[in-house]
Amino acid sequence: MRTPGRDPRAELVEAGARVLAEEGPRALSARSLARAAGTSTMAVYTHFGGMPAVVRAIIQEGFARLAAELATVPSTDDPVADCVALGLAYRRAAHREPHLYRAMFGFELTEEDRAVGLSTLRVARDLMPRCIEAGRFQAADPWVLTRQAWCLVHGLVSLELAGFYAGLPAGDAEFVRYLEAFAVGAGDTPERAAESAARACALSRP
């Protein structure tokens, strides 16, 4: 049953993400979506015109919410701490809406979907030159560093959501150690990376 006052498009997007995450792409249909959202199949066509548009909306909404979470990370005078804070924000977004996060990466993407996804990384990409200019990271292509960091964070989050890292401490401690290791691999010293990580943890919102 629909929640009064809710945007019907948003309810359909959230319901579709749940179906995708819990039952897989083959289970997603106008009928299953309507049932999950507590509405009629006609609503699917009224608001989206068809299922392909629903899938695109689910994926793009997921990336929009991720971008909004990353945007909450303030810029400080410690760019490596900012990198760690971005990683924590990414993990926070995935844990808040795991069904939507899985849908973002578990369905066949179009070029438009990938462009939307990559656009969420610009905040991280813009941060990498600051780390280099501060002498913390060695000179490198900022996009290469960004993709390396994304592979690390996305891989850890995906494994954790799948239950392979069920023992990760609630306070992100093990996750943060991996982020420290990334910073050291990029050129930072272990001591400074650890200090920045601690600073990020202290400033990151729950």
GIURLIN-V743027 format. One line per field, one symbol per residue. ss: DSSP state (H for helix, E for strand, L for the rest). psi: psi as a letter, one per 30 degrees, with the letter a starting at -180 (. if undefined). burial: I if it has 24 or more other C-alpha atoms within 12 Angstrom, else O. A space follows every 10 residues. Layout:
ss=???
psi=???
burial=???
//
This chain:
ss=LLLLLLLHHH HHHHHHHHHH HHHLHHHLLH HHHHHHHLLL HHHHHHHHLL HHHHHHHHHH HHHHHHHHHH LLLLLLLLHH HHHHHHHHHH HHHHHHLHHH HHHHHLLLLL HHHHHHHHHL LHHHHHHHHH HHHLLLLLLL LHHHHHHHHH HHHHHHHHHH HLLLLLLLLL LLHHHHHHHH HHHHHLLLLH HHHHHHHHHH HHHLLL
psi=kkkkfkkeee eeeeeeeeee eefleffjle eeeeeefhal feeeeefffl eeeeeeeeee eeeeeeeeee ffjlkagjfe eeeeeeeeee eeeefeieee eeeefglkkl eeeeeeeeff feeeefeeee eeffgellkl keeeeeeeee eeeeeeeeee ffgfhfgkkf ggeeeeeeee eeeeffflle eeeeeeeeee eefkl.
burial=OOOOOOOIII IIIIIIIIII IOOOIOOIII IIIIIIIIIO OOIIOOIOOO IOIIIIIIII IIIIIIIOII OOIOIOOIII IIIIIIIIII IIIIIOIIII IIIIIIIOOO OOIOOIIOOI IIIIIOIIII IIOOOIIOOO OIOOIIIIII OIIIIIIIOI IOOOOOOOOO OIOOIIIIII IIIIOIIIOO OOIIIIIIII IOOIOO
//
